[in-house]
Amino acid sequence: TQLLEQSPQFLSIQEGENLTVYCNSSSVFSSLQWYRQEPGEGPVLLVTVVTGGEVKKLKRLTFQFGDARKDSSLHITAAQPGDTGLYLCAGDMNRDDKIIFGKGTRLHILP
Amino acid sequence: EAQVTQNPRYLITVTGKKLTVTCSQNMNHEYMSWYRQDPGLGLRQIYYSMNVEVTDKGDVPEGYKVSRKEKRNFPLILESPSPNQTSLYFCASSPSPLRGEIQYFGPGTRLLVL
């Protein structure tokens, strides 16, 4: 059972368009993180959300944590080719010390 | 520079030949973890360690061992590698796994078991 479901799996859009990717679960997480991974490298943390309903902005990226702390979304405004990569969400459930990762959304921005 | 290092970066081996992938961090982090990343399966946690001499199984520990004799090092040991362990492996460290602490990932080790 995949605890964190990410959608879509793949997304290819034109430069300048907006997009949203999702990270959903039926379980409650004490925190959720979003990472971006580029080919040949390890994931790099973009943001951590901890409070239900929290919204964080990182330049053109907006992250939201659901009120019930079961889901999160990443919205990119005016996507650029440099946004291309694998976007991963990860969460901890505060019941053990494991970190759960989603399978990722592979994003490709066409110039 | 704060970093997590892994060695080797690439490894080709044969079934049954014991191997060790080293992981070291210079941030004095308590929490360290090993993941494998496979197409269609994402990142899956193999083992993690809360501190020296404290290790626990993640989601896919079968066929792997780890040790945490020193805070900075967390080697991953494959006693008898098999082809289904061909994968991309990442080591990560964090001050703590809880409260959303940042995890720093190493550059990855690509392993091929023939």
Backbone of each chain as ProteinMPNN parsed JSONL, in Angstrom:
{"seq_chain_A": "TQLLEQSPQFLSIQEGENLTVYCNSSSVFSSLQWYRQEPGEGPVLLVTVVTGGEVKKLKRLTFQFGDARKDSSLHITAAQPGDTGLYLCAGDMNRDDKIIFGKGTRLHILP", "coords_chain_A": {"N_chain_A": [[0.856, -1.199, 0.0], [0.632, 2.121, -0.983], [1.454, 4.81, 0.857], [1.664, 7.504, 0.389], [0.356, 9.115, -2.263], [1.184, 10.366, -5.347], [0.262, 12.715, -7.832], [-0.009, 14.28, -11.052], [1.673, 11.348, -12.455], [3.386, 11.89, -14.526], [4.131, 14.9, -16.242], [3.986, 17.14, -18.831], [4.497, 20.256, -20.021], [4.104, 23.496, -21.606], [6.502, 26.129, -21.5], [5.845, 28.849, -19.347], [3.253, 28.212, -18.674], [0.908, 27.4, -16.031], [0.898, 25.067, -13.279], [-0.207, 22.342, -11.207], [0.725, 19.968, -8.821], [0.071, 17.015, -6.929], [-0.056, 15.539, -3.652], [-1.211, 12.975, -1.922], [-2.91, 11.355, 0.811], [-4.4, 8.869, 2.937], [-3.732, 8.934, 5.451], [-2.666, 10.706, 8.397], [-0.15, 13.133, 8.587], [2.598, 14.37, 10.426], [4.313, 16.161, 9.372], [5.075, 17.353, 6.093], [7.2, 17.114, 3.303], [8.612, 18.608, 0.41], [10.61, 17.665, -2.284], [13.024, 18.216, -4.877], [14.413, 16.437, -7.512], [17.13, 16.043, -9.63], [18.435, 14.538, -12.632], [20.899, 12.081, -11.921], [21.518, 13.044, -9.453], [21.036, 13.49, -5.872], [17.903, 13.878, -4.049], [16.768, 17.204, -3.336], [15.821, 19.307, -0.776], [12.921, 21.315, -0.957], [10.858, 22.533, 0.532], [9.307, 22.465, 3.79], [6.285, 21.617, 5.287], [4.255, 22.039, 8.097], [2.079, 22.763, 9.662], [-1.428, 22.303, 9.615], [-3.222, 23.513, 6.828], [-1.306, 25.299, 6.182], [0.478, 27.562, 4.094], [3.138, 27.975, 1.927], [5.47, 29.978, 0.215], [7.82, 29.91, -2.415], [9.462, 31.728, -4.324], [8.275, 31.253, -7.48], [6.913, 29.045, -6.73], [4.321, 27.552, -4.912], [3.354, 26.096, -1.972], [1.102, 23.977, -0.3], [-0.349, 22.739, 2.651], [-2.745, 20.409, 3.528], [-5.746, 21.018, 5.434], [-6.369, 18.929, 7.155], [-4.001, 17.673, 7.347], [-3.388, 15.592, 5.61], [-2.769, 15.773, 2.998], [-1.07, 17.458, 0.312], [-0.149, 20.152, -1.847], [1.602, 21.332, -4.725], [2.088, 24.194, -6.433], [3.059, 25.649, -9.432], [3.834, 28.638, -10.881], [3.884, 30.143, -14.052], [5.743, 28.317, -15.428], [9.137, 27.295, -15.965], [11.849, 26.122, -18.049], [13.905, 25.373, -16.309], [12.568, 24.34, -14.179], [12.149, 21.739, -14.649], [12.184, 18.366, -13.626], [12.2, 15.722, -11.12], [9.689, 15.621, -8.825], [9.256, 15.1, -5.483], [7.274, 14.065, -2.75], [7.418, 13.774, 0.775], [6.827, 12.309, 3.944], [6.478, 12.332, 7.533], [5.063, 10.357, 10.069], [5.095, 10.58, 12.707], [4.846, 8.44, 14.385], [6.674, 6.52, 14.331], [10.098, 6.357, 13.418], [10.309, 6.491, 10.724], [10.588, 7.648, 7.355], [8.366, 8.426, 4.804], [8.15, 8.211, 1.344], [6.572, 9.548, -1.58], [5.945, 8.339, -4.961], [6.628, 10.172, -6.789], [6.425, 12.972, -9.101], [7.114, 13.385, -12.397], [8.255, 16.08, -14.015], [8.237, 17.975, -16.96], [9.279, 20.742, -18.634], [8.635, 22.401, -21.5], [10.547, 24.338, -23.737]], "CA_chain_A": [[0.0, 0.0, 0.0], [1.4, 3.342, -1.077], [0.873, 5.728, 1.82], [1.625, 8.824, -0.217], [0.091, 9.023, -3.687], [1.463, 11.604, -6.05], [-0.344, 12.799, -9.157], [0.128, 13.139, -11.956], [2.988, 10.717, -12.467], [4.176, 12.603, -15.53], [3.499, 16.127, -16.708], [4.807, 17.864, -19.789], [3.755, 21.461, -20.383], [4.878, 24.55, -22.243], [7.031, 27.221, -20.68], [4.903, 29.936, -19.117], [1.986, 27.716, -18.151], [0.838, 27.096, -14.603], [0.605, 23.663, -13.028], [-0.306, 21.906, -9.819], [0.908, 18.541, -8.567], [-0.591, 16.68, -5.671], [0.467, 14.485, -2.799], [-2.403, 12.65, -1.141], [-2.846, 10.188, 1.679], [-5.52, 8.684, 3.855], [-3.136, 9.005, 6.785], [-2.273, 12.03, 8.875], [1.292, 13.299, 8.723], [2.976, 15.494, 11.278], [4.915, 17.138, 8.47], [5.3, 16.9, 4.722], [8.27, 17.83, 2.64], [8.728, 18.494, -1.042], [11.971, 17.634, -2.787], [13.209, 18.115, -6.314], [15.577, 15.623, -7.847], [17.558, 16.13, -11.019], [19.121, 13.294, -13.032], [22.261, 11.886, -11.439], [21.736, 13.694, -8.16], [20.092, 13.155, -4.816], [16.825, 14.854, -3.85], [17.094, 18.422, -2.603], [14.615, 19.802, -0.121], [12.366, 22.613, -1.352], [10.083, 23.149, 1.612], [8.642, 21.616, 4.768], [5.052, 22.169, 5.847], [4.042, 21.38, 9.381], [0.775, 23.118, 10.229], [-2.567, 22.13, 8.713], [-3.636, 24.74, 6.176], [-0.149, 26.172, 5.948], [0.873, 27.878, 2.716], [4.484, 28.555, 1.837], [5.854, 30.384, -1.148], [9.241, 29.918, -2.74], [9.468, 32.372, -5.648], [7.083, 30.917, -8.269], [6.357, 27.799, -6.218], [3.455, 27.696, -3.755], [3.105, 24.805, -1.341], [0.011, 24.023, 0.666], [-0.595, 21.55, 3.456], [-4.175, 20.33, 3.762], [-6.197, 21.308, 6.799], [-6.334, 17.696, 7.95], [-2.609, 17.194, 7.271], [-3.329, 14.331, 4.872], [-2.445, 16.007, 1.604], [-0.331, 18.679, 0.032], [-0.06, 20.472, -3.265], [2.672, 22.22, -5.178], [1.643, 24.957, -7.594], [4.126, 26.415, -10.07], [3.332, 29.704, -11.748], [4.774, 30.5, -15.175], [6.812, 27.306, -15.396], [10.318, 27.541, -16.782], [12.589, 24.867, -18.286], [14.695, 25.036, -15.126], [11.718, 23.638, -13.206], [12.122, 20.328, -15.034], [12.787, 17.471, -12.641], [11.314, 14.804, -10.409], [9.225, 16.245, -7.583], [8.913, 14.068, -4.515], [6.805, 14.476, -1.438], [7.818, 12.836, 1.818], [6.191, 12.675, 5.198], [6.681, 11.504, 8.718], [3.774, 10.182, 10.726], [5.31, 10.831, 14.133], [4.556, 7.27, 15.22], [7.974, 5.854, 14.357], [11.088, 7.293, 12.877], [10.434, 6.276, 9.291], [10.174, 8.679, 6.418], [7.673, 7.808, 3.674], [8.21, 9.005, 0.119], [5.723, 9.243, -2.71], [6.711, 7.864, -6.11], [7.13, 11.336, -7.526], [5.869, 13.503, -10.348], [8.183, 13.801, -13.307], [7.805, 17.297, -14.701], [9.086, 18.422, -18.074], [8.823, 22.023, -19.149], [9.115, 22.564, -22.871], [10.857, 25.746, -24.039]], "C_chain_A": [[0.888, 1.243, 0.0], [0.746, 4.369, -0.161], [0.74, 7.133, 1.266], [1.478, 8.658, -1.727], [0.343, 10.368, -4.346], [0.819, 11.568, -7.433], [-0.115, 14.188, -9.735], [1.513, 12.508, -11.842], [3.924, 11.465, -13.396], [3.399, 13.837, -15.962], [4.467, 16.857, -17.621], [3.999, 19.06, -20.264], [4.699, 22.491, -20.998], [5.369, 25.567, -21.211], [5.983, 28.32, -20.548], [3.557, 29.495, -18.557], [2.089, 27.504, -16.644], [0.512, 25.619, -14.42], [0.492, 23.415, -11.525], [-0.087, 20.402, -9.757], [0.483, 18.261, -7.135], [0.101, 15.523, -4.961], [-0.634, 14.16, -1.799], [-2.219, 11.388, -0.314], [-4.139, 10.071, 2.469], [-5.035, 8.768, 5.3], [-2.76, 10.44, 7.119], [-0.759, 12.068, 9.052], [1.585, 14.497, 9.616], [3.703, 16.56, 10.469], [5.047, 16.506, 7.091], [6.388, 17.748, 4.118], [8.166, 17.613, 1.137], [10.199, 18.592, -1.42], [11.934, 17.713, -4.313], [14.509, 17.342, -6.566], [15.871, 15.759, -9.328], [18.367, 14.888, -11.353], [20.542, 13.232, -12.492], [22.555, 12.509, -10.093], [20.735, 13.198, -7.13], [19.015, 14.205, -4.702], [17.318, 16.041, -3.02], [15.807, 19.008, -2.053], [14.218, 21.178, -0.653], [11.692, 23.295, -0.169], [9.576, 22.068, 2.554], [7.381, 22.332, 5.242], [4.672, 21.336, 7.063], [2.621, 21.597, 9.912], [-0.331, 22.919, 9.202], [-3.028, 23.455, 8.146], [-2.497, 25.676, 5.809], [0.123, 26.349, 4.455], [2.255, 28.504, 2.766], [4.802, 28.863, 0.39], [7.361, 30.396, -1.269], [9.333, 30.411, -4.178], [8.19, 31.997, -6.399], [6.399, 29.629, -7.783], [5.532, 28.092, -4.961], [3.108, 26.302, -3.241], [1.98, 24.969, -0.327], [-0.122, 22.681, 1.364], [-2.087, 21.528, 3.764], [-4.534, 20.562, 5.222], [-6.073, 20.089, 7.706], [-4.955, 17.048, 7.962], [-2.517, 15.813, 6.625], [-2.873, 14.534, 3.44], [-1.708, 17.334, 1.459], [-0.328, 18.907, -1.467], [1.097, 21.422, -3.503], [2.182, 22.89, -6.454], [2.818, 25.757, -8.134], [3.488, 27.406, -11.037], [4.369, 29.998, -12.821], [5.996, 29.59, -15.213], [7.927, 27.649, -16.385], [11.065, 26.228, -16.997], [13.434, 24.427, -17.094], [13.896, 24.345, -14.043], [11.641, 22.142, -13.514], [12.819, 19.476, -13.976], [11.751, 16.524, -12.058], [10.964, 15.45, -9.075], [8.689, 15.153, -6.662], [8.321, 14.695, -3.269], [7.189, 13.377, -0.445], [7.199, 13.28, 3.126], [6.638, 11.795, 6.345], [5.38, 11.503, 9.512], [3.873, 10.32, 12.231], [4.934, 9.636, 15.0], [5.775, 6.34, 15.275], [8.932, 6.827, 13.692], [11.276, 7.131, 11.374], [9.988, 7.501, 8.522], [9.552, 7.969, 5.232], [7.763, 8.76, 2.481], [7.098, 8.584, -0.831], [6.594, 8.813, -3.882], [7.188, 9.007, -6.994], [6.299, 11.73, -8.73], [7.024, 13.971, -11.21], [7.664, 14.929, -14.182], [8.786, 17.689, -15.785], [8.492, 19.696, -18.639], [9.473, 22.256, -20.511], [9.378, 24.04, -23.166], [10.039, 26.271, -25.205]], "O_chain_A": [[1.765, 1.404, 0.848], [-0.401, 4.756, -0.386], [-0.18, 7.868, 1.626], [2.369, 8.126, -2.39], [-0.223, 11.384, -3.943], [0.825, 10.543, -8.114], [-0.035, 15.166, -8.991], [2.411, 13.066, -11.211], [5.103, 11.652, -13.095], [2.17, 13.821, -16.038], [5.603, 17.153, -17.249], [2.928, 18.894, -20.849], [5.922, 22.368, -20.918], [4.722, 25.815, -20.194], [5.317, 28.676, -21.52], [2.805, 30.313, -18.027], [3.175, 27.439, -16.068], [-0.08, 24.994, -15.3], [1.016, 24.165, -10.702], [-0.653, 19.653, -10.553], [0.525, 19.128, -6.263], [0.741, 14.667, -5.573], [-0.954, 14.974, -0.932], [-1.476, 10.48, -0.686], [-4.872, 11.044, 2.644], [-5.823, 8.684, 6.243], [-2.562, 11.273, 6.234], [-0.165, 11.141, 9.603], [0.892, 15.513, 9.558], [3.705, 17.733, 10.843], [5.12, 15.285, 6.95], [6.489, 18.946, 4.384], [7.697, 16.577, 0.666], [10.929, 19.466, -0.953], [10.952, 17.331, -4.95], [15.536, 17.569, -5.927], [14.986, 15.613, -10.17], [18.926, 14.251, -10.459], [21.298, 14.2, -12.589], [23.699, 12.508, -9.636], [19.727, 12.575, -7.464], [19.183, 15.316, -5.205], [18.161, 15.901, -2.134], [14.828, 19.182, -2.778], [15.048, 22.078, -0.783], [11.92, 24.475, 0.099], [9.433, 20.908, 2.17], [7.417, 23.52, 5.56], [4.756, 20.108, 7.056], [2.042, 20.708, 10.536], [-0.188, 23.321, 8.047], [-3.208, 24.421, 8.888], [-2.712, 26.722, 5.196], [0.01, 25.409, 3.668], [2.513, 29.43, 3.535], [4.454, 28.117, -0.525], [8.08, 30.824, -0.366], [9.288, 29.625, -5.124], [7.106, 32.4, -5.977], [5.414, 29.187, -8.373], [5.991, 28.792, -4.058], [2.631, 25.447, -3.988], [1.914, 25.959, 0.402], [-0.019, 21.625, 0.739], [-2.637, 22.533, 4.216], [-3.727, 20.331, 6.123], [-5.715, 20.208, 8.878], [-4.78, 15.975, 8.539], [-1.701, 14.977, 7.016], [-2.615, 13.56, 2.733], [-1.723, 18.191, 2.342], [-0.485, 17.973, -2.254], [1.507, 22.191, -2.634], [1.894, 22.216, -7.443], [3.495, 26.46, -7.384], [2.697, 27.029, -11.902], [5.565, 30.092, -12.546], [7.131, 30.039, -15.051], [7.7, 28.201, -17.462], [10.921, 25.306, -16.193], [13.652, 23.231, -16.896], [14.468, 23.819, -13.088], [11.117, 21.37, -12.711], [13.899, 19.819, -13.496], [10.585, 16.528, -12.452], [11.851, 15.784, -8.289], [7.791, 14.393, -7.023], [8.798, 15.723, -2.788], [7.269, 12.201, -0.8], [7.061, 14.475, 3.388], [7.109, 10.673, 6.156], [4.692, 12.519, 9.61], [2.879, 10.197, 12.948], [4.724, 9.782, 16.205], [5.881, 5.486, 16.156], [8.592, 7.984, 13.441], [12.278, 7.577, 10.815], [9.141, 8.275, 8.966], [10.128, 7.018, 4.704], [7.487, 9.954, 2.598], [6.725, 7.412, -0.884], [7.82, 8.903, -3.821], [8.053, 8.82, -7.85], [5.567, 10.92, -9.298], [7.807, 14.835, -10.815], [6.749, 14.745, -14.984], [9.997, 17.732, -15.569], [7.339, 19.721, -19.07], [10.696, 22.299, -20.64], [8.537, 24.894, -22.882], [10.181, 27.434, -25.584]]}, "seq_chain_B": "EAQVTQNPRYLITVTGKKLTVTCSQNMNHEYMSWYRQDPGLGLRQIYYSMNVEVTDKGDVPEGYKVSRKEKRNFPLILESPSPNQTSLYFCASSPSPLRGEIQYFGPGTRLLVL", "coords_chain_B": {"N_chain_B": [[32.228, 22.597, 3.965], [28.913, 21.602, 4.278], [27.955, 18.3, 3.933], [26.896, 15.129, 2.53], [28.562, 12.231, 1.86], [29.09, 9.561, -0.405], [30.426, 6.404, -1.222], [31.298, 3.633, -3.31], [30.501, 5.701, -6.235], [29.593, 4.415, -8.446], [29.065, 0.991, -9.115], [29.776, -2.209, -10.228], [29.048, -5.537, -9.78], [29.143, -9.068, -8.957], [26.762, -11.686, -8.434], [26.483, -12.668, -5.071], [28.927, -11.744, -4.132], [30.251, -10.124, -1.518], [29.67, -6.731, -0.584], [30.322, -3.32, 0.36], [28.866, -0.181, 0.807], [29.876, 2.985, 1.488], [28.951, 5.665, 3.689], [29.093, 8.969, 4.722], [28.742, 11.752, 6.89], [29.192, 15.239, 7.621], [27.939, 16.88, 9.428], [27.271, 16.454, 11.997], [24.912, 15.1, 12.436], [22.243, 13.308, 13.953], [20.43, 11.483, 12.893], [20.456, 9.057, 10.387], [20.073, 7.527, 7.175], [19.262, 4.988, 4.774], [18.261, 4.669, 1.412], [16.684, 3.087, -1.382], [16.212, 3.611, -4.836], [13.987, 2.972, -7.323], [12.725, 2.575, -10.642], [9.343, 3.437, -11.029], [8.789, 2.676, -8.469], [9.716, 4.481, -6.701], [11.35, 6.173, -3.944], [12.501, 4.131, -1.411], [12.762, 3.311, 1.963], [15.487, 1.694, 3.457], [17.087, 1.065, 5.765], [17.385, 2.779, 8.904], [18.893, 5.04, 11.247], [18.837, 6.224, 14.464], [20.793, 7.106, 16.159], [24.17, 6.648, 17.346], [24.917, 3.235, 17.412], [22.245, 2.574, 17.274], [19.974, 1.182, 15.287], [17.403, 0.641, 12.84], [14.945, -1.235, 11.024], [13.797, -0.271, 7.824], [11.421, 0.021, 5.222], [12.181, -1.884, 3.316], [14.223, -3.93, 4.198], [15.343, -6.432, 3.685], [18.082, -8.457, 2.866], [20.019, -6.647, 3.33], [22.433, -5.051, 5.49], [23.347, -2.844, 8.148], [25.497, -0.594, 9.959], [26.242, 1.42, 12.827], [28.625, 2.663, 14.135], [30.007, 4.939, 14.563], [29.105, 8.388, 14.81], [29.211, 9.826, 12.427], [29.358, 8.022, 10.315], [27.714, 5.579, 8.263], [27.578, 2.788, 7.055], [26.378, 0.729, 4.348], [25.74, -2.615, 3.932], [25.95, -5.333, 1.784], [25.649, -8.558, 2.091], [25.429, -10.827, 0.462], [24.986, -10.104, -2.478], [22.25, -9.849, -4.804], [20.734, -10.0, -8.094], [18.291, -8.579, -7.919], [18.868, -6.538, -6.289], [20.013, -4.621, -7.717], [20.128, -1.257, -8.228], [19.558, 2.261, -7.52], [21.134, 3.844, -4.961], [20.685, 5.836, -2.078], [22.104, 7.687, 0.52], [21.173, 9.444, 3.447], [21.074, 12.203, 5.747], [20.037, 13.754, 8.807], [19.188, 16.213, 11.287], [17.155, 15.278, 12.89], [14.488, 12.942, 12.433], [11.997, 13.84, 12.798], [9.482, 16.417, 13.127], [9.743, 17.646, 10.73], [12.412, 18.029, 9.937], [15.114, 18.917, 7.804], [16.311, 16.663, 5.369], [19.426, 15.734, 4.225], [20.719, 14.632, 1.268], [22.982, 12.226, -0.092], [25.029, 11.902, -3.096], [24.342, 9.605, -4.395], [24.601, 6.096, -5.219], [25.128, 4.019, -7.81], [24.271, 0.8, -8.372], [24.993, -2.246, -9.913], [24.158, -5.543, -10.115], [25.304, -8.474, -11.308]], "CA_chain_B": [[30.928, 22.513, 3.297], [28.052, 20.549, 4.814], [27.627, 17.368, 2.87], [26.839, 13.686, 2.715], [29.338, 11.61, 0.796], [28.898, 8.126, -0.597], [31.395, 5.749, -2.092], [31.592, 4.297, -4.579], [29.361, 6.278, -6.937], [29.135, 3.394, -9.379], [29.638, -0.305, -8.776], [29.279, -3.395, -10.907], [29.545, -6.69, -9.058], [28.489, -10.314, -9.331], [25.927, -12.286, -7.389], [27.131, -13.351, -3.966], [30.186, -11.125, -3.7], [29.946, -9.121, -0.487], [30.114, -5.369, -0.849], [29.943, -2.271, 1.306], [28.771, 1.195, 0.317], [30.099, 3.852, 2.645], [28.231, 6.935, 3.772], [29.648, 9.796, 5.779], [28.223, 13.127, 6.93], [30.036, 16.108, 8.443], [27.048, 17.861, 10.043], [26.972, 15.997, 13.357], [23.508, 14.705, 12.486], [21.946, 12.081, 14.681], [19.631, 10.563, 12.097], [20.959, 8.708, 9.062], [19.125, 6.634, 6.534], [19.56, 4.492, 3.442], [17.123, 4.466, 0.532], [16.912, 2.668, -2.75], [15.274, 4.242, -5.748], [13.755, 2.127, -8.487], [11.678, 3.109, -11.53], [7.985, 3.007, -10.724], [8.627, 2.357, -7.045], [10.101, 5.639, -5.903], [12.359, 6.019, -2.893], [12.053, 3.271, -0.316], [13.738, 3.331, 3.037], [16.036, 0.378, 3.732], [17.399, 1.089, 7.186], [17.676, 4.091, 9.428], [19.58, 5.02, 12.537], [18.561, 7.42, 15.257], [22.029, 7.572, 16.783], [25.204, 5.615, 17.384], [24.519, 1.916, 17.899], [20.787, 2.419, 17.197], [19.535, 1.047, 13.895], [16.085, 0.036, 12.704], [14.565, -1.586, 9.666], [12.838, 0.537, 7.093], [10.392, -0.741, 4.517], [12.743, -2.956, 2.481], [15.54, -4.237, 4.769], [15.824, -7.788, 3.39], [19.293, -8.556, 2.062], [20.933, -5.552, 3.693], [22.812, -4.797, 6.866], [23.97, -1.538, 8.375], [26.083, -0.421, 11.283], [26.437, 2.826, 13.194], [29.617, 2.655, 15.212], [30.362, 6.339, 14.782], [27.99, 9.242, 14.436], [29.322, 10.353, 11.077], [29.39, 6.983, 9.279], [26.57, 4.668, 8.256], [27.775, 1.956, 5.862], [25.362, -0.231, 3.913], [26.435, -3.861, 3.618], [25.212, -6.386, 1.092], [26.458, -9.742, 2.368], [25.375, -11.703, -0.701], [24.127, -9.353, -3.405], [21.506, -10.553, -5.852], [20.342, -9.065, -9.162], [17.167, -7.7, -7.56], [19.392, -5.4, -5.529], [20.446, -3.595, -8.679], [19.311, -0.091, -7.925], [20.24, 3.511, -7.182], [21.075, 3.932, -3.501], [20.966, 7.145, -1.499], [22.251, 7.874, 1.95], [20.695, 10.761, 3.852], [21.225, 12.495, 7.171], [19.14, 14.795, 9.293], [19.295, 16.381, 12.746], [16.117, 14.44, 13.477], [13.501, 12.635, 11.389], [10.693, 14.378, 13.158], [9.273, 17.867, 13.069], [10.064, 18.174, 9.419], [13.808, 18.422, 9.738], [15.608, 18.698, 6.453], [17.196, 15.551, 5.098], [20.449, 15.995, 3.224], [20.989, 13.397, 0.547], [24.229, 12.052, -0.805], [24.912, 11.959, -4.557], [23.822, 8.349, -4.929], [25.475, 5.012, -5.676], [24.412, 3.177, -8.771], [24.784, -0.562, -8.229], [24.537, -3.267, -10.848], [24.535, -6.881, -9.68], [25.154, -9.391, -12.447]], "C_chain_B": [[30.161, 21.329, 3.875], [27.69, 19.584, 3.697], [27.53, 15.946, 3.374], [27.593, 13.073, 1.542], [29.087, 10.113, 0.788], [29.999, 7.613, -1.505], [31.153, 4.24, -2.122], [30.333, 4.928, -5.187], [28.755, 5.268, -7.908], [29.822, 2.082, -9.024], [28.949, -1.394, -9.582], [29.884, -4.589, -10.181], [28.792, -7.935, -9.537], [27.72, -10.863, -8.139], [26.784, -12.976, -6.337], [28.408, -12.722, -3.447], [29.887, -9.959, -2.767], [30.473, -7.752, -0.869], [29.614, -4.423, 0.232], [29.925, -0.935, 0.588], [28.903, 2.107, 1.533], [29.274, 5.125, 2.537], [28.802, 7.71, 4.951], [29.034, 11.188, 5.711], [29.038, 13.944, 7.926], [29.219, 17.161, 9.188], [26.652, 17.492, 11.471], [25.497, 15.6, 13.512], [23.336, 13.393, 13.238], [21.284, 11.032, 13.782], [20.28, 10.332, 10.733], [20.101, 7.591, 8.499], [19.66, 6.186, 5.189], [18.251, 4.268, 2.692], [17.596, 3.786, -0.746], [15.815, 3.278, -3.615], [15.184, 3.419, -7.017], [12.63, 2.704, -9.324], [10.308, 2.547, -11.166], [7.733, 2.709, -9.261], [9.034, 3.512, -6.145], [11.218, 5.331, -4.928], [11.788, 5.176, -1.76], [13.157, 3.171, 0.721], [14.18, 1.905, 3.375], [16.278, 0.208, 5.231], [17.564, 2.543, 7.611], [18.307, 3.945, 10.809], [19.325, 6.335, 13.254], [19.814, 7.971, 15.92], [23.022, 6.424, 16.781], [24.654, 4.363, 18.046], [23.004, 1.707, 17.924], [20.377, 2.367, 15.735], [18.189, 0.342, 13.861], [15.781, -0.231, 11.245], [13.586, -0.568, 9.101], [11.824, -0.359, 6.411], [10.931, -1.932, 3.733], [14.123, -3.367, 2.988], [16.142, -5.561, 4.334], [17.041, -7.738, 2.473], [20.321, -7.481, 2.371], [21.259, -5.581, 5.176], [23.399, -3.408, 6.952], [24.654, -1.572, 9.73], [26.255, 1.062, 11.545], [27.351, 2.858, 14.423], [30.079, 4.067, 15.557], [29.222, 7.188, 14.259], [28.038, 9.61, 12.956], [29.177, 9.295, 9.985], [28.236, 5.997, 9.396], [26.693, 3.783, 7.009], [26.61, 0.998, 5.608], [26.097, -1.472, 3.395], [25.484, -4.815, 2.914], [26.06, -7.641, 1.207], [26.535, -10.662, 1.158], [24.447, -11.066, -1.734], [23.441, -10.247, -4.432], [21.05, -9.535, -6.893], [19.186, -8.143, -8.791], [17.586, -6.557, -6.628], [20.06, -4.368, -6.434], [19.536, -2.389, -8.518], [20.198, 1.137, -7.766], [20.03, 3.735, -5.685], [21.46, 5.334, -3.042], [21.095, 7.028, 0.011], [21.77, 9.279, 2.28], [20.954, 10.949, 5.337], [20.367, 13.688, 7.535], [19.381, 14.988, 10.786], [18.324, 15.475, 13.489], [15.13, 14.104, 12.381], [12.171, 13.312, 11.635], [10.661, 15.888, 13.016], [9.768, 18.447, 11.753], [11.487, 18.615, 9.215], [14.269, 18.078, 8.327], [16.478, 17.454, 6.411], [18.154, 15.975, 3.991], [20.805, 14.664, 2.576], [22.381, 13.403, -0.06], [23.972, 12.025, -2.305], [24.401, 10.672, -5.187], [24.923, 7.376, -5.322], [24.662, 4.121, -6.591], [25.056, 1.797, -8.767], [24.151, -1.476, -9.261], [25.068, -4.614, -10.369], [24.261, -7.853, -10.825], [24.894, -10.812, -11.991]], "O_chain_B": [[30.673, 20.212, 3.955], [27.185, 19.988, 2.65], [27.998, 15.601, 4.459], [27.3, 13.358, 0.381], [28.899, 9.487, 1.831], [30.44, 8.296, -2.43], [30.842, 3.635, -1.096], [29.226, 4.704, -4.697], [27.549, 5.274, -8.155], [31.003, 2.058, -8.677], [27.722, -1.492, -9.617], [31.098, -4.649, -9.987], [27.923, -7.858, -10.406], [28.006, -10.534, -6.988], [27.682, -13.757, -6.653], [28.92, -13.141, -2.409], [29.338, -8.938, -3.183], [31.574, -7.621, -1.405], [28.627, -4.689, 0.917], [30.853, -0.599, -0.148], [28.13, 2.006, 2.486], [28.947, 5.591, 1.446], [28.971, 7.167, 6.042], [28.829, 11.739, 4.63], [29.512, 13.425, 8.936], [29.744, 18.217, 9.54], [25.8, 18.143, 12.076], [24.915, 15.748, 14.586], [24.175, 12.496, 13.163], [21.554, 9.838, 13.907], [20.609, 11.278, 10.019], [19.488, 6.817, 9.234], [20.416, 6.907, 4.539], [17.275, 3.757, 3.24], [18.758, 3.899, -1.135], [14.669, 3.437, -3.195], [16.184, 3.196, -7.701], [11.678, 3.265, -8.78], [10.139, 1.337, -11.014], [6.588, 2.511, -8.853], [8.725, 3.512, -4.954], [11.938, 4.344, -5.077], [10.722, 5.477, -1.223], [14.327, 2.972, 0.395], [13.346, 1.017, 3.556], [15.729, -0.692, 5.865], [17.844, 3.419, 6.793], [18.259, 2.888, 11.438], [19.567, 7.414, 12.715], [19.893, 9.164, 16.21], [22.73, 5.346, 16.264], [24.014, 4.421, 19.097], [22.53, 0.752, 18.539], [20.425, 3.374, 15.029], [17.872, -0.456, 14.743], [16.285, 0.447, 10.35], [12.688, -0.078, 9.786], [11.416, -1.38, 6.964], [10.202, -2.898, 3.51], [15.11, -3.173, 2.278], [17.323, -5.808, 4.577], [17.031, -7.068, 1.441], [21.374, -7.42, 1.737], [20.48, -6.062, 5.999], [23.887, -2.86, 5.963], [24.417, -2.467, 10.541], [26.395, 1.86, 10.618], [26.916, 3.049, 15.559], [30.485, 4.35, 16.684], [28.468, 6.769, 13.381], [26.995, 9.693, 12.308], [28.9, 9.64, 8.836], [27.833, 5.626, 10.499], [25.991, 4.002, 6.021], [25.954, 0.527, 6.537], [26.964, -1.376, 2.527], [24.373, -5.072, 3.377], [27.067, -7.784, 0.514], [27.595, -11.216, 0.865], [23.279, -11.436, -1.85], [23.987, -11.263, -4.863], [20.985, -8.339, -6.606], [19.11, -7.026, -9.302], [16.769, -5.725, -6.234], [20.601, -3.368, -5.962], [18.317, -2.496, -8.658], [21.423, 1.059, -7.865], [18.898, 3.807, -5.207], [22.414, 5.935, -3.536], [20.304, 6.361, 0.678], [21.94, 10.2, 1.481], [21.043, 9.98, 6.091], [20.019, 14.514, 6.692], [19.739, 14.037, 11.482], [18.626, 14.97, 14.571], [14.942, 14.908, 11.468], [11.313, 13.343, 10.753], [11.686, 16.537, 12.81], [10.165, 19.61, 11.687], [11.749, 19.496, 8.395], [13.856, 17.075, 7.746], [17.285, 17.219, 7.31], [17.742, 16.505, 2.959], [21.148, 13.697, 3.256], [22.89, 14.44, -0.484], [22.824, 12.115, -2.74], [24.066, 10.645, -6.371], [26.024, 7.774, -5.704], [23.646, 3.549, -6.197], [26.228, 1.642, -9.111], [22.935, -1.476, -9.456], [26.277, -4.802, -10.236], [23.118, -8.024, -11.249], [24.743, -11.709, -12.82]]}, "name": "protein", "num_of_chains": 2, "seq": "TQLLEQSPQFLSIQEGENLTVYCNSSSVFSSLQWYRQEPGEGPVLLVTVVTGGEVKKLKRLTFQFGDARKDSSLHITAAQPGDTGLYLCAGDMNRDDKIIFGKGTRLHILPEAQVTQNPRYLITVTGKKLTVTCSQNMNHEYMSWYRQDPGLGLRQIYYSMNVEVTDKGDVPEGYKVSRKEKRNFPLILESPSPNQTSLYFCASSPSPLRGEIQYFGPGTRLLVL"}
